[in-house]
Amino acid sequence: MIVKEQIENHFEPNVIVKILLDPVFVFKNMFEATTVNLENDSFTANIKIGLTEYIVYGRVITGTYKVRYILNLAGYGNDKTGVLLFDITDRVIDISLEMKIPLEFLSSRNLKKRISKFKENFDELVRLERINKKI
């Protein structure tokens, strides 16, 4: 499954990088995760899609105005992996999600809706996060 989306960026790129480096912000707001746990440089998130709850774990890698999440789906073998990439510029944030998931034809539609909702609410979510983290 590949999902690509663009968000207009109204904030400084370094502020967006700081916010998108937080797995709690990304998984709670983009994927509606029920829980997100952090441990050192890795994370675990529970994401409910339909009647199934998936456990996604991985780590975050950052570059110059890029944030990359390396994702693994627990309990489904080594082939259920993926990458969530945020490529941030002054005006646009490119989001790319590439992941192999069970029942892809059903789950992908649900994930696309969640990413679209994240896009619609992005400015307000970032504004609130900036207040919360005092950025």
Buried (B, 14 or more C-beta within 10 A) or exposed (E): BEBEBEBEBEBEBEBBBBBBBBBBBBBBBBBBBEEBEEEEEBBBBBBEBEEEEBBBBBBBBEEEBBBBBBBBBEEBEEEBBBBBBBBBEEEEBBBBBBBBBEEEEEBBEBBBEBBEEBBEEBBEBBEEBBEEEEB
